[in-house]
Amino acid sequence: MDRFLECKEAQAVDVCRVVVQEARDVSQAVASKTGVRHESPQVLLIRDGQCVWNTAHRNITMETLKDIVKPG
């Protein structure tokens, strides 16, 4: 995730990182609001307040993240 945040594609989106061990209440609120069961690690793409994409664990790759934030 740190590498992705440094790439140009990441500049196209607002990123919010939740460290579950430090903010369990935030993690639970996100799961409740989106309807997506919490996993760790996990990435959610939220547009207009709706989770439109999510993945977790080994599916989180630099290429996957770059592809999902591409415009259009």
C-alpha positions, 0 to 999 in steps of 0.5 A, a space after each residue: 500500500 505504501 508503494 501505491 500511495 507514492 505512485 501517480 495513479 494514487 494522486 487521482 483518489 482520496 485515500 483514507 487508511 484505517 489501522 484496525 488495531 488503533 481504530 476498531 470503531 472506525 473499521 466497524 463503522 465502515 463495515 456497517 456503512 458499506 455492508 462489506 465484512 471486515 478483512 485485514 488487510 483490505 481495500 475498498 473503493 468508495 464512490 458517492 458513499 457506496 462501496 463499488 469495489 473491494 478486495 483483500 489479502 493477496 488480491 491487493 497488488 500494485 497492478 490491481 490498485 492502479 487498474 481500479 483507480 484509472 479514470 473511465 
